[in-house]
Amino acid sequence: MLKKLSILYSISVLIAISVIVVFAQDNSTATPLNQEDTLALLTQTGLNILPIEAITAEPLVVSKLTATSATISFVTSRATNCIIVYGETTDFGQVTQDSDMGNGFTHTHHHPIMGNLKPDTQYYYRFQGSDENGNIFVSDILTLHTPAESNSISDNLLSPDNGAKVLEVSSNYANQPNDGTWGINNAFDDDPNTAWATNGDGNNAYVTVQLGQESHINRISFWTRTMSNNTSQIYSFTVTTDTGDVYGPFKLADPEQAYEFNVDFDAKTLRFDVADSNGGNTGAVEIGAYGNAVSN
């Protein structure tokens, strides 16, 4: 309990640091503080401030980038809790914590997601982390540029853009609505930086989707989510049609990508059930069904 309180305190310190640095910048010249200046400024607070290079086992990389979101992935040599401050200027204005649902614990594999981004826009961001001993780690200010927004319509028959509707879902993390941060709608948005997570459903996780119209399905896909503590990973799943026919189980090799499976059936609704997992807040980054409308 004391360890968790210490980490939560460190998180509040990390957020406070971003405020201190922003107000220390001379907005009249709009000159951002580099890493050396930032460290010098923060050292004056009496905190033990170190450069991010002191703990990065692997460098910060933009592992997934869309028109509206970005995932920053990196590995630290010691367990760390982190945030990313970001914005269209070096004043930042937005903050995101690691993608393990902000549970307050430290870990070494980090995947914070920068959300609510604008297409075709440059963003500035900085890593700020804290370990269990209260050491603070700060990176230099980095930049990324989001791609232009695509006007193409998804060919995923489970997408609301194609008239599909979620009829039932086992749960959404923290009882959020379907369009919440961890809601089921994230599994059908073609965005690798969002995901559906359940409220600890484990092998009991499921979702039922009504298609826009009866369709012949020739391919399905599934991308399982996972957490840095190696829980919430789905190993296999089944698909059940409105006629009661069950297909699968389909095995998922790892959580690194979506896996596709060739099928051959007609359906009006599809239910995806977890057949095997390692428990926890199981869910999916993306779920897809592809094919053509059945002619009446």
N, C-alpha and C positions, 0 to 999 in steps of 0.2 A: 504493500500500500504506500509506504514511504517512497519507494522507488518511483511509483507511478506519479505521485504528487510532485516529486522532483522533476520528472520529465515534463509534466504539464506546466510547471513553473518555467522550465526552459523554453517551452513553446511560446509562452506569453512574452518572455524576454526576446525571443527571435522576432516576434511581431513588433515589439517596442523598438528593437534595433532599426527596423525599416523606417519607423517614424523618425528616429533620431537622425538617421542619415539623410532622409529627404529634407528635413528642416535645416540641415547643415549645408545644403547645397545653395549656391548663389544662383537663384532663379533669373536674375537680371542678365547673367551671362550664359545661362543654360548649359554650363560645363559640368558634366557628371564627374563624381568622384571615382577614381580608379581604385583597384584593389588595395594598393599601397596606402592611398589617402584614407580609404574606408577603415582599414585596420588601425591606422594611426589615430583616427577620430574615436573609434570604439574602445581602443585601449585606454583612453582617458577616463572611461566609465569605471575602470577597476575590474572589468571582466577579463577573463583569459581568452583573448581573441587570436585565432590562428587562421592561416590561409587554407582554403579548401584542399590544396595539394597535399596537406599534411595527412589527410585520411582517405583520399580517393585512390582506391585500388584500380579503378577503371575511370576514364574521363567522362564528363558530362556529355551526353549526345542527345540530339532530338531523334528519338526512335520512331515516333509516329507523328505525322503532321498532316492535318486536314485544313480546310478553309476556315474552320471555326474552333479548332482545338489542337493542342500539342502535348505529347508526352515526353518528359525529360527523364532519361534513364541513366543510372550510374550505380557504381558499387563502391561502398566505403570499407576501409580495412577494419573498422570497429563499428559496433552497433550505434546508430545515430537516429535521432528524430529530426526531420527537416521540413522546411517550407521553401517555396519559391515565390518571390515577389516579382510582379511583372506589370507592364503597361505600355502604352504607346509612346511614353517619354520616360526619362530616367527618374521622374517622380513616382513611377510605378502606379500605385492606386489599386492593384488587385493582389490577392495572396491566395495560394493554394497549398494544402498540406499533402503529405504522401497519400497514395491512393489506397492504402490499407484502412480506409474508413475513419481515420483520425482517432484510433483507439488509444493513443498516448504512449505506445510502446516503441522501443527502438529496434532497428534491424539494419541489415547491411545492403540489401538490394532495394533500390528506390525507383519509384515510377510516378512522381507527382504529375498531375494533369493540369495544364493551363486551359481553362475553358472560357466560353463567351468571347472568343476572338473574332475579329472582323476579317473577311477575305481580303487578300492582296494588300496586307498591311504589315509594316515592320513593328516588331515588339522588342522591348528591352526586358531582360530578366536577370535575377541574381539568386543564387543558392545561399541559404542561411541554415546552418545545422547546429545541433547540440548533442553531446554524448552524455552518458549517465554520470559523468564526473563534473558536469557543468561547463565544460569547455565549449566555446562558440567557434564555429567555422564559417568563413565567408568567402564567396567566390568573387571574381571580377564581374563587371556588368557584361552580359552576353546579349546577342541579338539573334532573331530569327524572322523570317518573312513568310507569312501564310500564302498559300496558292490562291488563285482566283476561284470563285465558287462555280461549281459545275451546274449546268442547266439540264443535265441528263436525268431521266426518271429511272429509279431503281427497277431492276427486273426481278427483285425478290417478291414473290407472291404473298409473303407475310407482312410486307410493308403497308402501313396505313395509306401510303400514296397510291397503292393499287387496290384500295377498298377493303383491306383486311382489318379485322377487329379482334382484340383480345377478349375472349369470353370468360376465361378463368385463369388465375395464376396462384400457385401455392402460397406465395408471399413476396413482398418487396422488403428489402432491408429497412429496419426501423419503421416499418409500417408506412412507408412512403407511398404516394399515389403512383399510378403506372407511368406518369410523366415526370417522376421525381428523379433525383440524382442517381439513385440505384434502381429505378423502376424498370419494369419489363419492356417498356417502349424502346429502351436503349439497345435491346437485342435485335431491333429491326431497323436501325437508323443508318446503316452502312458507315458507321464511325468507329474506328478501332480504339478511340480514346474514351469511349463510354462503355458501360456494361450494366447488365442486370445482375443484382445480387439478392439472394433470399435472406430471410430472417433465421438462418441456421437450419434450413430444411434438409441439408445433406442429401441422402438418397431419396427423399420424399419430394424433391423439387419437381415441379411440372408447370407447363403452360399450355392452354388450349386456344387456338386461333381459328377464327372463321375467315375463310378466304373471300375475296370480293365476288367470286363466282366459282362454280364447280370447275375444277381444273385437272388436267392430266399432269401428274408430277413425275419428272424423269431424273431429278437430282435434288438432294438435300445437302445442307452444310451446317456445321456446328463448330463454334470456337468457344471452348470452355474458359472461364475466368479462373484465376488462382490468386493466392495471397503470398506475401514474402515468407510467411512461416510454413509454406507448403501445405496449406489446407485449402478447402473450397475447390479443389480440382475434380472435374468430372472425367471418369475413365471410359464410360460408355453410356448410351442412351437408346431409347426406343421411340418409335413413332406409331401412333394409333390413329386410324382414319375414323370418319363418322359412321362407317359400316362395321366398325369393331375389328377390322384387320390390323394386326400388329406386325411391324417390321423392325428388324434389328435383333439383338442389340448391335449398335454401331460403335466400334472402338475408336477412342481418341488417343493418339500417340503422345501428345504433349499439349501444353497450353500456349504454344508459341504462334499458332496460326489457326485459321479455319480449315477443317477437313471436310472434303466433299465425298458423297456416296451416291452411286447411281441406283435409281429405283424405277419402278414402273407400276403406277396405280393412279386411279381417279379419286378425288376427295373434295368434299365441301368444307370440312374442318380437319385440322391436324392437332394432335396432342403429343407434345414432346415430354417424355418422362426420363428422369435420371435412373439408370439401371445400376451403376456402380460409381462411387466417388470416395474421397478420403474425408468426407464430412464437412461440416461448417457451413458458411454462407455461400453454398454452391450457386451457380448462375452461368451466364454466358455473355461474351463480348458481342457475338453475332450469331443469329440463327437464320437459316435461309431455306426456302423451298422454291424450286424453279420448274417451269414447264409452260403449258399453254391451256387456254380456256377450252372447255369441252363444248363442242357444237351441239345445240339442241336439235 
